[in-house]
Amino acid sequence: MTAPECHGDVCITCSDQAVAVRVVELLPDDLAVVDTGSGMEEVSVALVSAGVGDEILVHAKEAIAVVGRPEKGTETGTDKTTERVSG
């Protein structure tokens, strides 16, 4: 995995705002790889029940809410979208 790209004075997930990102991969230990639109970053999903394809709000590399889930039958909307990886 590459290091996150920072724009301006702060990283996308460290700004004062929560940022909507898409979960690409669930990792052990309540971590996930997310697509920020500018690249991939690793964030914690310990506080939410997120699955691959879900749109989550992230603040300071911590997911704080699930704001969207893919519909079944879409490319990422399979039965595994809510599958969790236990660490």
C-alpha positions as CSV (number, residue, x, y, z in Angstrom):
1,M,0.0,0.0,0.0
2,T,1.3,3.5,-0.8
3,A,1.4,6.3,1.7
4,P,-1.7,8.6,1.6
5,E,-1.4,11.7,-0.5
6,C,-1.8,14.9,1.4
7,H,-3.1,18.0,-0.1
8,G,-2.4,21.4,1.5
9,D,-1.6,21.4,5.2
10,V,-3.6,18.3,6.2
11,C,-4.3,14.8,5.0
12,I,-7.8,14.1,3.7
13,T,-8.8,12.1,6.8
14,C,-7.1,14.4,9.3
15,S,-8.9,17.7,8.5
16,D,-11.5,19.2,10.7
17,Q,-14.3,17.6,8.7
18,A,-15.5,14.1,8.3
19,V,-14.9,12.9,4.7
20,A,-17.1,10.4,2.8
21,V,-15.0,7.5,1.4
22,R,-15.8,4.0,0.0
23,V,-14.7,0.8,1.7
24,V,-12.5,-1.2,-0.8
25,E,-11.2,-4.0,1.5
26,L,-11.7,-5.1,5.1
27,L,-8.5,-6.0,7.0
28,P,-8.0,-7.7,10.3
29,D,-8.0,-5.7,13.6
30,D,-11.0,-3.6,12.6
31,L,-9.1,-1.8,9.8
32,A,-10.2,-1.1,6.2
33,V,-8.7,0.1,3.0
34,V,-10.8,3.0,1.6
35,D,-10.9,4.9,-1.7
36,T,-10.7,8.6,-0.9
37,G,-11.1,9.7,-4.5
38,S,-7.5,10.8,-4.4
39,G,-6.0,7.4,-3.6
40,M,-6.2,4.6,-1.1
41,E,-5.9,5.0,2.7
42,E,-6.1,2.6,5.7
43,V,-8.6,3.6,8.4
44,S,-10.1,2.1,11.5
45,V,-13.7,0.8,11.3
46,A,-13.8,-0.3,14.9
47,L,-16.7,2.0,15.8
48,V,-19.0,1.1,12.8
49,S,-20.3,-2.0,11.1
50,A,-19.0,-1.4,7.6
51,G,-18.7,-3.7,4.7
52,V,-17.0,-3.7,1.3
53,G,-18.7,-1.1,-0.9
54,D,-20.1,0.9,2.0
55,E,-19.7,4.6,2.0
56,I,-18.5,5.8,5.4
57,L,-17.7,9.1,7.1
58,V,-14.1,9.2,8.3
59,H,-12.5,11.7,10.7
60,A,-8.9,11.5,11.8
61,K,-8.6,8.0,10.2
62,E,-11.5,6.7,12.3
63,A,-14.8,5.7,10.6
64,I,-17.6,7.4,12.5
65,A,-20.7,6.5,10.5
66,V,-22.0,4.4,7.6
67,V,-23.9,6.7,5.2
68,G,-24.6,4.4,2.3
69,R,-24.6,0.7,1.4
70,P,-24.6,-0.7,-2.2
71,E,-27.8,-2.2,-3.5
72,K,-27.9,-5.9,-4.0
73,G,-27.2,-6.9,-7.6
74,T,-24.8,-4.0,-8.2
75,E,-21.1,-4.7,-8.8
76,T,-20.2,-4.4,-5.1
77,G,-23.6,-5.2,-3.8
78,T,-23.3,-8.9,-3.2
79,D,-24.2,-10.9,-0.1
80,K,-20.6,-10.4,1.1
81,T,-20.9,-6.6,1.4
82,T,-21.5,-6.8,5.2
83,E,-19.0,-9.6,5.8
84,R,-16.5,-8.6,8.5
85,V,-12.9,-9.8,8.9
86,S,-12.2,-10.8,12.4
87,G,-8.7,-10.1,13.7
